[in-house]
Amino acid sequence: MPNSFFRFRQFVVHQERCAMKVGTDSVLLGAWAKGGHRVLDVGSGTGVIAMMMAQRFRDAAVDAVDIEAMACEQALENIAKSPFAGRISVFCSPVQEMASDPRFQGLYDAVVSNPPFFENALKAPEAARNMARHTDSLSFADLFGAVRRLMSPDGEFSVIIPFDYLSRLQQEAALNGLVLVRKCAVKTTPRKMPKRFLVAFRFRSVDDFEASEEVLEVSPGVRSEWYARLTADFYL
């Protein structure tokens, strides 16, 4: 059974009321994504990525949005006890509604999301877990449509996805005028195939496209130099 909390260097994440617990994906994204003065975390869950972004970008105002009421309550409590309480706001709303509000359109320098990604897959019995993992409530089309409206012209959208979902994601990005500018394939161990992608999109292509392949552990329980360096400010 997962722990009811996860302790980082500067904050603690309680998660007993959230369907999706703190995991490697959220930590990777929170440590890898680029930020700005206004940051949006889509599907924020416990609020862990929002707090990581607030820690990394000290002048940033961070908005966290999630559709699940219990997750929003948990995120509000976690954030209130963190050093970043004055810079993070939580919205319990579909991001599609936020995207239709003129107050938020074009506002964000950085958008991050550890999104639901399963399409037409066998579902878990818990409704909240299904919402967090499956695209029924937030399809890739809806996600990129929201990003297109909410992100500033020079902003960057960062996301983490399973390895075999990249082409699907790029299709939706292209339909919404976004291009891939950074890509990092992440392997669990040196001998395994990549399991996930960290990817970033912008409205304009860049001259210095970044592509890399990294490893989480060089041996069981031993973090790679890359992973240790990336998460040094967070893991105890």
C-alpha positions in Angstrom: 0.0 0.0 0.0 1.5 3.4 -0.9 2.5 5.8 1.9 0.0 8.4 2.8 2.7 11.1 2.3 5.9 11.7 0.3 8.5 13.9 1.9 10.7 16.2 -0.3 13.4 18.5 0.8 11.3 21.6 1.1 7.7 20.3 1.3 5.6 17.2 2.1 2.9 15.8 -0.2 0.0 14.0 1.5 -1.8 11.8 -0.9 -4.3 9.5 0.9 -7.3 11.1 -0.9 -5.8 11.2 -4.4 -6.3 8.5 -6.9 -2.8 8.9 -8.4 0.1 8.9 -5.9 3.4 10.7 -6.2 5.5 8.7 -8.7 8.6 8.9 -10.8 6.7 10.4 -13.8 5.5 13.5 -11.8 8.9 14.0 -10.2 10.7 13.8 -13.6 8.4 16.3 -15.2 8.5 18.7 -12.3 12.3 18.7 -12.4 12.7 18.8 -16.2 10.1 21.2 -17.4 10.9 24.8 -18.3 9.1 27.5 -16.3 8.4 31.2 -16.5 6.6 34.0 -14.7 3.2 32.3 -15.0 3.0 28.5 -14.9 0.0 26.2 -15.3 -0.1 22.6 -14.0 -2.9 20.7 -15.8 -4.3 17.7 -13.9 -2.4 18.7 -10.8 -3.6 15.9 -8.5 -1.7 16.3 -5.2 -0.1 19.5 -6.3 3.4 18.0 -6.4 4.4 19.3 -9.8 3.0 22.8 -9.0 5.1 22.9 -5.9 8.2 21.7 -7.7 7.8 24.4 -10.3 7.3 27.0 -7.6 10.5 25.8 -5.8 12.5 25.9 -9.0 11.2 29.2 -10.3 11.1 31.5 -7.3 9.4 34.4 -9.1 6.7 32.4 -10.7 3.0 32.5 -10.0 1.7 28.9 -10.4 -1.9 27.9 -11.1 -2.9 24.2 -10.6 -6.1 22.9 -12.2 -7.8 19.5 -11.7 -11.3 18.2 -12.2 -11.5 15.9 -9.2 -12.7 17.5 -6.0 -10.9 15.3 -3.5 -7.6 15.9 -5.3 -8.2 19.7 -5.3 -8.8 19.6 -1.5 -5.6 17.6 -1.0 -3.6 19.9 -3.2 -4.9 23.0 -1.3 -3.9 21.5 2.0 -0.4 20.4 0.7 0.2 23.8 -0.8 -1.0 25.7 2.3 1.7 23.9 4.4 4.4 24.5 1.8 6.8 27.5 1.6 5.1 28.4 -1.7 1.5 28.9 -0.4 1.4 32.6 -1.5 2.4 31.8 -5.1 0.2 28.8 -6.0 -3.6 28.9 -6.7 -5.8 25.8 -7.2 -8.7 25.7 -9.6 -11.2 22.8 -9.3 -12.5 22.9 -12.9 -12.1 21.2 -16.3 -9.2 22.9 -18.1 -11.5 23.2 -21.1 -13.5 25.7 -19.1 -10.4 27.6 -18.1 -9.4 27.8 -21.7 -12.7 29.4 -22.7 -12.2 32.2 -20.1 -10.6 35.3 -21.6 -8.8 36.0 -18.3 -6.5 33.0 -18.8 -6.1 33.0 -22.5 -2.5 33.5 -23.6 -1.5 34.0 -20.0 1.0 31.2 -19.3 4.7 31.2 -20.1 4.9 27.5 -19.2 2.2 24.7 -19.1 3.1 21.3 -17.6 1.0 18.1 -17.5 1.3 14.5 -16.5 -1.9 13.7 -18.4 -4.3 10.8 -18.6 -3.1 8.9 -21.6 -4.9 5.5 -21.8 -7.3 5.3 -24.8 -9.7 2.3 -25.2 -7.9 0.4 -22.4 -9.2 -1.8 -19.6 -10.2 0.4 -16.7 -9.7 0.2 -13.0 -12.7 -0.2 -10.7 -12.1 3.2 -9.0 -13.8 6.1 -10.8 -11.2 8.7 -9.6 -8.3 6.5 -10.7 -10.0 6.1 -14.1 -10.3 9.9 -14.4 -6.7 10.4 -13.6 -5.4 7.7 -16.0 -7.8 7.6 -19.0 -8.5 10.2 -21.6 -12.3 10.1 -21.2 -12.4 13.4 -19.3 -9.4 15.0 -21.0 -8.6 13.8 -24.5 -5.3 14.6 -26.2 -7.4 16.9 -28.5 -8.9 18.7 -25.6 -5.6 19.0 -23.8 -3.8 20.5 -26.8 -6.8 22.7 -27.6 -6.6 24.1 -24.1 -2.9 24.6 -24.3 -3.3 26.5 -27.6 -5.6 29.0 -25.9 -3.9 29.3 -22.6 -0.2 29.4 -23.5 1.6 32.7 -24.5 3.1 32.9 -28.0 6.6 32.2 -26.6 5.5 29.7 -24.0 6.5 26.0 -23.7 4.3 23.0 -23.0 6.0 20.1 -21.2 4.5 16.7 -20.8 5.5 13.1 -19.8 4.0 10.1 -21.6 4.6 6.4 -22.2 7.0 5.7 -25.0 4.4 4.4 -27.4 2.2 7.4 -27.2 4.6 10.0 -28.8 3.3 9.8 -32.3 -0.3 10.2 -31.1 0.7 13.2 -29.1 2.6 14.8 -31.9 -0.4 14.5 -34.2 -2.6 16.5 -31.8 0.2 19.0 -31.4 0.5 19.6 -35.1 -3.3 20.0 -35.4 -3.0 22.8 -32.9 0.0 24.6 -34.3 2.6 23.3 -31.9 5.9 21.7 -32.7 8.2 19.4 -30.8 11.3 21.3 -29.5 12.7 19.0 -26.8 12.6 15.2 -26.4 14.1 13.0 -23.7 13.7 9.2 -23.9 14.0 7.7 -20.4 15.1 4.2 -19.7 14.6 2.5 -16.3 18.0 0.7 -16.6 20.8 0.7 -19.2 19.7 -2.6 -20.8 16.0 -1.8 -21.1 14.2 0.0 -23.9 12.9 3.5 -23.1 9.7 3.4 -21.0 8.7 7.1 -21.2 9.2 10.3 -23.0 9.7 13.8 -21.6 8.7 16.1 -24.4 8.2 19.9 -24.9 6.3 21.8 -27.5 6.2 25.4 -28.7 4.3 27.4 -31.3 7.6 28.0 -33.2 10.3 25.6 -34.2 13.8 26.2 -32.7 17.3 26.0 -34.3 18.7 23.9 -31.5 16.3 21.0 -31.1 17.2 19.0 -28.0 17.1 15.2 -28.1 18.6 12.9 -25.5 18.3 9.4 -24.0 18.8 9.0 -20.3 18.7 6.2 -17.6 17.1 6.3 -14.2 19.2 3.7 -12.4 22.6 2.3 -13.3 21.9 -0.7 -11.0 19.0 -1.6 -8.7 18.5 1.3 -6.2 21.4 3.3 -7.6 20.3 6.5 -9.4 22.2 7.5 -12.5 24.2 10.7 -12.5 21.6 12.3 -14.7 18.7 11.4 -12.5 20.5 12.2 -9.3 21.5 15.7 -10.6 18.0 16.4 -12.0 16.3 15.6 -8.7 19.0 16.8 -6.3 17.0 19.7 -5.0 14.0 17.5 -4.2 14.8 14.0 -3.0 16.1 13.6 0.5 
